[in-house]
Amino acid sequence: MLRTAPRPRARDRAPAAATAAPPTAAPAAAPRSEHPFLLRRYVVAFCPRCHEEGRGGAAGDLGAVRRLSGFLAEADGHVWLVRGCPDHGRIVTLYDEDPRILDHLESWTARTRLPTPDTPDDFDPIPATYLAGLGAAQTQHTCTLVEDVTETCNLACPTCFAGSSPALTGTAPVAVVLANVDQRLAREGGHLDVVMLSGGEPTLHTDLLALLDGLMARSITRVLVNTNGLRLARDDALVGYLGAHRDRVEVYLQFDGFDEATHRHHRGADLREVKRRAVARLSAAEVFTTLTMTCALGVNDHEIGAVVRHALATPFVCGVSVQPVFGSGRGTGIDPLDRLTHTGVLRRLGEQTDGLVTWHDLIGLPCSHPHCCSIGYLLRTEGGTWRSLVGLLGEDTLRAHLALVSNRIADQELPAELRRLVAEALVGLHREGASLARDDVRQLFATVCDRCDLGLTSLVRVVVTGRDREALRRLVGERVVRVTVKPFMDVDLMIEERLLQCCVHAGTVGAEQHQCVPFCAAQAWGPLAATKLATAARLRPELDTGEVEAATSSVGVLGSDGEVEVTR
C-alpha cells in the first residue's frame, strides 16, 4: 500500500542518545522482502502542500521551490506519484488510472527538436529558470504557442483554469502580442506551426480582427481561437470573417457535454443552446472546429463518448480534445487520490462508443512527452463506417513512418491532406496546397487507399496535381475527425521531465525580453502566471509603449504568393 501517514519532520525528531554504546555484535539480518509496488521510473516532483502554503505562490520566491526526489509506482491497478518532502513527509497522489494504457503511450516516442533558448546560459533549476523563458536545459521546441490576449471574459465559470472573469481588465495590445510572436518566430527559424489565442475570452479583444490579420501575415501554419462560443452563437460578422479565412484560422470551442448538470457545474449556467448554435454556425461556414471538453470525474466523464459521436456526426467538426480538470485557476473538489486522468479518459472511449473508438486507436503524441497528449484519426468510409488510422495501417506501419512528422506539427514538405491521414495526428488540418514530393509518403497514402473504401482514388489525383483544393477540403471536413486527450499538470501531477519536454508554450514577458515558458509551469506558479501577456499588460503599463526587447533576428513572413519572405 502506497498511502502512508506523513512522517515527522527531520528537525522534530528526537536526537539519538549521545551516550549510546555501539553494538557489540552485528544485528540479526532483516528478512528480505519485495516492495508492495512495481517501480516504473524515478522522477523529480514537487510538494503540493508546500505549494498551498505559498512557496512559488502569487508572491512566492521560485528559487525556494523544493525539487523532490520521487518515483512513479504501480500498485492497486493504478500508477502513483510518490515523493518525500522534508516538511510534509511522504506525499502520494494518483498519477494515472491504467498502467497498461500508459505503457502503450510510452511506446510512441521520437527524437525531440532542440529549441533556441531564450536565455542560452541559464541553467537555473525549475521552476525559477522559466523567469528568463526557455533555458538551456529545455529539450523540445515550440509546437504550439499559446498567447493569453485578454484576462476578461463574458462568463465567470466555476471551472476555469485561467481564473478569468468579467471583473479582470488586462488586455495585451496587438503590438505586444505580435512582438511576442515575432520573438518566437526568430527563435524557431522563421516559422511557427500553431499560434493559439486564449485568455480570458479572446473574442472580446477590442482589436481581434487586426490581431488575426497580423498573425496571418506571418509564417504561421494555423491560427487557433480558443473560445466559449457566446459571441460566435450570435455575431454574423465574426463568423463571416472566420469563414473567409478558414484556410488559416480554426476554432477550439469549449464544449463540455449535453447534460444540464454538466453545464451548471462547469459553467454556472445552462449553455446547451448557445453551444448548439455556435457549432451549427461554424459548420455551415465550413470553419474547422475542435470541441474542447473539460472533463471531471463524476460530473461529465460519462459524456465523453457522446461528445465524440457528436463530432463524427457534424461536418467540419474536425476534432475532439478531452482535457481532464486540473488544479489551476478556479476548480472544485479535485481529489488527488481519486481523479480523472489521461488513461482514464482513454479507457472510457471504448466503453462509451460501443467500441467505435478505443484507446488502441490513439497513440502518444511523438513530439511531446508521451504522458502529455494522445491522438488519433478516424476516417469515414463510403459505406458510412468510421475506422481509425491506426486500425487501417497497423501500428507497425505507423511506427515506420514516425520520422515523417515526429518533430513538426505541420511539415511544409507534405500536403496538409496527407499530414492529416498519416497523422499520428500531430494537430490536424494544416495549410493546404503543397505538392506531394516524397516517394515514401506516396506509398503510405496509397496504403491508406488500398486498405479502406474511402473513394480516395480521385483524392490521390487531386493531391498529386494540386487541383480542386476546395473539393479536397470539403471531403476532409466531412470524413476525417481527430480525437485527442490533453492532460495538463497541476502540482499534484507535476514532474520535471514533462516540463523539459513540453512543446506547448505560453507567451510571456520577462524583465528584458519577450519569451515563453511551458504552459503547465505558467499555470502552476504565480510569478510565471504574472508574466503571461494579458496579466503583464495590466501589471506593467510600460509594455504598451514597447519598452521590451523585441525580436532582432530574421522573421518569416508570408508573401502574397504564399512563399516565406525573410525580414528583419
N, C-alpha and C positions, 0 to 999 in steps of 0.2 A: 504494500500500500504506500503510495507516494505522499499522501496528505498527512503532514505531521505538524504538531504544535510548534510555534516559534521557540527557538532555544534562547537562553539568557544571553544578553549582550556580553561581549568579552570583558568589558570593564565592570560588569555587575557580578561576575563570577568570583567566588571566594578563592583567594590565592592558596596554592599548596603550602602546607606547613613547612616552615624553613628548617625545622629540626628533624624532619622525617629522614630516617636512615635508609640508605639504598638497600634493595632486596639482597638477601644473601644467596638466593638461588633463583634460577630462571623460572618465571611463572609458567604454569601449565599452558600449553598451546591451545588457543581457542579453536573450536571446530570450524572448518571452512564451510561456507555456505554461499549459494548463488544469490545475487541481487534479486529482489522480487520484481524486477522490471528489465526490459531489454533496452540497453543504451543505444541510441541511434546516432548521436553526434554531440560534440562539445560546442558550446556557443558562448558568446558574450551577450549578456542581457542586462536588464535594469530593474530597479525595485519600485513597484507601483506604490508602496506605502511611503517611501521617500518622496516620490513624485507628488502624492497627495499632500504631503507636509510642506511642500514648497521648493524642493530642490529643482531648479530649472523651471519654476513656475513663472507667472507673469513678470515678477521682478527678480527671478532667481538668477544665480550665477551658474552658467552652463559648465564652467570649469569645475564646479563642485559636484556635478552629477557623477555618481559612482557607476563604474562599469563592472559588472559582476560576472565571475566565472559561473558557468552553468552547463546544462545539457538538456537535450531532448530525449525523453524516455517513453517507451511504450509499455503501458500497463492498463489492465481492465478494459482492453479493447480500444483505448484511445492513445493519443500522443500528448504528453505533458511537458511543459517548460518548467524546469527546476533550477533554481539558483539560490545562493545564500547571501544575505545582507548582514554586515556587521551589527547593524542596529535592530533589524527585524527578523533575523534568523532565516530559516528555510522558507522560501516562497515558492509555491506550486500553483500554476494556472493551466487551464486547458488550452492546448495549442491547436490540436486538430482532432476531429472526431473519428477518422478512419485511417489507420496505418497503411492498409493495402492500397487505398487510392493515393495516399501520399507517396508511396513507393512508385506508383505509375507516373505521377507528376515529376518525380526526381529523375526519371529515366530520360526526360526530354531536356537536354541541355546542349548548349552550343558555346563557342568561344565568344567572349564579350568584345566590344569595341571600346578601347580606352578613350575617355574624354580628354579635352584640353582643360586642365584645372583652371578655376577662376583665380586661385592663388597657388601657383606652382610649388612653392616651398613650404606649404602649410601641411605639417604632419601632426597638428594638434589632435587630441583624442575626440571621438564622437561623444556628445553632440557639439562641443564647443567649436570644432573645426568648421561647422557649417555657418558660423557667423561671418566667415570670409568666403562663403559659397562652396562650390565643389573643391575639395582639397586634392592633394597629391595621391592619396590612397584610394580615391574613388576608382571603381573598376568598370563602370559602364557609362556610355554616353547618354545624351538626352534623346529618347524616342518620342516622348510627349512632353511638351512644355505647357504647364497649367498657369494661366495668368488670372489672378483674382482682380477683376477690374472695378468692382464695387463691393462695399460691405452691406449696402442697403438691400432690402427685399420687400416684396409685397405680401409676404407671409411671415409668420413667426412660428415655424413648425416646432412641435415638441422634440422631434428628431432632426437635428441639423448639425452636421459635422463642422460647419463653418461658424456656427453660433451667430448667424446673421439675423437681422430684423429690420422693420421699418424705422426703428429709432437710431440705427447706425448711419453715419453720413459719409464715411470715407469713400472717395471715388478717385481712381487713378486717371489723370489726364491722358488723352490719346498719345501725346508726345512721350510720356513716361512709359506707357505700355510698349510703344514701338521701339523706344530706346532699349528696353529690356530684351525685346525680341531680337533687335539688331545685335546686341552683345552676344546672345546665344547663337545667332547665325554666324557671327565671326568665330566663335569657339568651335562650331560644328562644320567649318569648312564651306560656309556659304549656303547651306540648305538645311531645313528642318522638315521632319516628316509630318508632325502634327502639332498645332497650337490649339489649346482648348481655352475658351473664355469661360470663366467661372466667377464665383462670388461668395455670397450675395447672389442676386438675380441679375445676370449680365444684360438682359434685355431692357433693364431700367437705366442703363448707362446713357447719359444725355447725348453722347456722340457715338452711339453704337454703330451706325452705318458708316461714318467716317473711319472708325476703327477697323471695321471689316474691310473696307476699301483699302486701307493701308496694309493690312495683313495680306490681302490677295495680290497686292502689288509686289510682294516679296516672294522669294523662292521657298514657299511652304506648300507641301503637297495637299494637306487637308486642314481646314479651319473648323473646329467644333464649337457649337454654342450649347453650353450646359444650362438647361432651363427648367423651371417648374411648369411652363406651358400656359400660364394665365394670360399672358399677352398674345401668345400665338392663337389662343382659342377665340380671339375677337378682333385682332388687328390685321386687316386685309393687306395693308401696305407692307407690314413686316413679312408676312407670309409670301407676298408677291416678290419682295426683294430676295428672300431666301430661294424661291423658285427660280428666279432669274440667274442666280449664282449657284445653282445646285451641283455644278461640276466641281466646285471647290469648297462649298460650305455644307456641313451636316449638323444635325441636331441630336444632342443627348437629352432625352426627355424624361424627367422624373416620373416614374410610373410604378407604383408600389403594389398594385393588385386591384381587385374588383369588389372586395367586401367593404361595406361602410365602416366597420370597426377598424379595418386596416388604415383607412384614411384618417379617421379621428385619432388613432394612436400616433401615427407618424406626422400628420399634417395639421391636426387640430380642427379639421373641418371635412365635410363630405365633398370631395373634389372629383367624384367619378364622372360627372357630366362634363366638367371642364377638360378632363383628360381625354374623354371620348372625342370631344370636338377638336382638340389640338391634334390628336392622331389622325382624324379624318381629314382635316385641312392640309396637314403636311403630306399625307398620302396622295391627296388629289393634286397637290402641287409637285408631286414626284420628288420631294426632298427626302433624301436618305436619312432615316431616323433610327436611333437606338433607344429602346425602352430601358431606362436605368432604374432598377428595382432595389430600394433599400429594404433589407430583409432582416427580421428579428425572430428569434426562437419564441414560439408560442403566440406570435402576433400574425405574421403572414408567411411563415415558411411553408405553409400548406398550399400557397398560391403560386409557387414557382412554376409548376407545370402549366397552370392556366395562362400565365403571362407568356411563356414560351409558345403555347398554342396560338395565342392572340397575334404574336409576331408572325407566325407561319401563315396566318390567315389574312394578313394585311399587306397589300403591295407597298413597297418602298419602306416598310419597316425592316431594315436590313440587319437588325440585331437585338439581342437582349443582353444586358450586363447586370448580373446579380451581385450586389455588394452587401455582405453581412454587416450589420450595425457594429460600430466600434466606438470606443470611448473618447470622442473628440467633440468639442463644441457642446451642443445640447443633446443628451441622450437619457434614456430612462432604464434603470434597473438591469444593467448588464452583469450577470453573474460570472465571475472569472473562472468558475469551475463548471459552468453549465451554460454554454452559449452556442450560437450557430457559427460554424466555421467553414472554411473553404471546402474541405472534403465532405462536410455535412450537406452543403448545397449540391455538390456533385452526386452524392448518394441519393438525394431526393429526386433528382431528374428522372431516373428510370421509373421510380415508384409512382410519380405523378403524371407521367406521359404514357403509361402503359408500354414502356419500352421503346417508344418512338425516339427518344433521346436518352442516352445513358452516359455514365461517366467515362465509358470506353470511347465515346465519340469526341472527347475533348483531350487535349494534351497540355502539358506545361508550356507556357509561352517561352520559346527558346532564348529570346534575347534578354529575358529578365531572370531573377531568381525563381526557381521552379515552384516555390511556395507562394509567389506573389500574383500569379494570374494563370488561369487555364482558359483554353479557347478551342473552338471547333466550328466547322461549317456544316450546314445542312443544304442539300440540293434537291429540288423538286423534279421528279421525272415527268415524262409526257403523260403517264397514267395517273399523276397526282400524288404519287408516293414520295415521302421525304426520306432521303438517305444521307448518311453522314459521309464526309470526305474520307475520314479515317476508315470507315467501313468499306467504301468503294475501292480505295487504293491499297489498303492494308498498312499496318504500322511499319513494316519493313521498308516498303516503297517510300512512305512519307519520311522516314528517318534518313533514307539515302539522299533525299533532296533538301534536307535542312540547310545545307550550305547555300542554297539559292536565296534564302530570306532570313537567315539566322540573326543577322546583325543590322537589319534595317526594316523599319515598319513599311516603308514604301520604296521599293527598289526601282530606280529610274530606268534600269535596263530592261525591265519587264513590263508588259501591258497591265493596266490595273485589273482587267477582267481575269487574267491568268493569276495575278497575285491573290485574288480572292479565291480561286479554285485550288491553287497549290496550297494556300494558306493554312499552314499551321496557324494560319489566320492571324497575322501579326497586327492588323487592325481593320482591314477591310476597306472597300470602296475608295480607291485612290484615284489620282489623276489619270484620265484615260488618254489613249492615243499613241503610246509608244509602239514601235514595231517589235515583232517577235523575232529576236535575233539569235537566240541560243538553241542549239540542237537538243540539248538535254531537256530544256523546258518544253520544246515542241513535243518531244516524246512523252513527257509526263502528261501534257494536255491531251495527247492522243489516247493515253491510257485511261484518262477520265472518260473520254468519249466512248471508248470501247466497252467500258465496264458498266455503263448505265445508259438507259434510253432517254437521253435528255434532248434529243433533237438538236445536237450541237454540231453537226457537220457544217451547216451554214455559219454557225458561230465561229468555228475554226477559220473558215474562209474570211469572215469579217475581221478577225484578229490579225490574220496574216496580211490582208490587203489594207487594213486601216479604214475601211468604208463603213458607212452607216453606224456611226457611233451611238446615235440615239436609240436605234433598234437594239443594239447590244446592251446599252444601259438599261433599257426597259426590261429586257429579258432577265438581266441580273437582279433588277429591283423586284421582280415578281417571283424569282425562283431560287434565290440564294439568301440564306439567313445565317448570321454569325451569332454564336452563343458564347458568352464569356462569364467567368466568375472572377471578381476582383476583390480579394480580402485585404483591406488596409490594416495597418498595425496601430494599436494603442500600446501603452506601456506594459499592459498585461501580456502582450504578444511580441513585443519588440525584441528583435535580435539584430546584432550589429551587421552580420553578413548580408542581410537583406537590404539594409540601408546602403551599404557599399556597392551593391549590385543593382540598385534601383535605377530604372530607366524612365520613371515618371517624375519629373522635377517641377517644383513650384518656382516661378519667377520671384526674386526677392531683390531688395535694395540694401546693400551693405553701407558701411560708413563712407566708402570712397568710390564704389562702383556698382553697376548692375551685375547681378549674378543669379544663381539658382541653387536650390537645395532639394534633397529627396522629399517627396510630397509628405510622407508619413512623419518625417522629422519636423517639418513645418507645422503639422497639425498637433504634434505631441508636446513641444516645448515652447512656452510662451515667448521667450526672447526671439525665437525664429519666426513664430507667427506674426510678431510685430513688424517683421521686415517684408512681409508679403505686400504687393503693390498698393492695394486699396487702403490697408491699415497704415502703411508707411506714409501714404499721401495725407492721411488725417493727422498723424503724429509728427510729420516733418514737412511743414509748409514750403520749405525751400525746394522740395522736389519739383514743384510746379514751375520753378524758374530755371530748371535744367541744371542745377548745381550738383550733378553727379556725373562721374566719368561715363561717357557713352562708348560704344564700340569704336575702335580706331583701326581695326584690321578690315580685310576685304569682306564684303557682304554681298550675297547673291540676291539679285532682283530679277523678276520675270519680265522680259521684254514683251512687246506687242506680238512677236512671233511665237511666244511660248518658250523661248530659249532663255537660259540663265545668263544674265549680264552681271559682271563683277564691277562693283562700285566701291568707292572709298567713303 
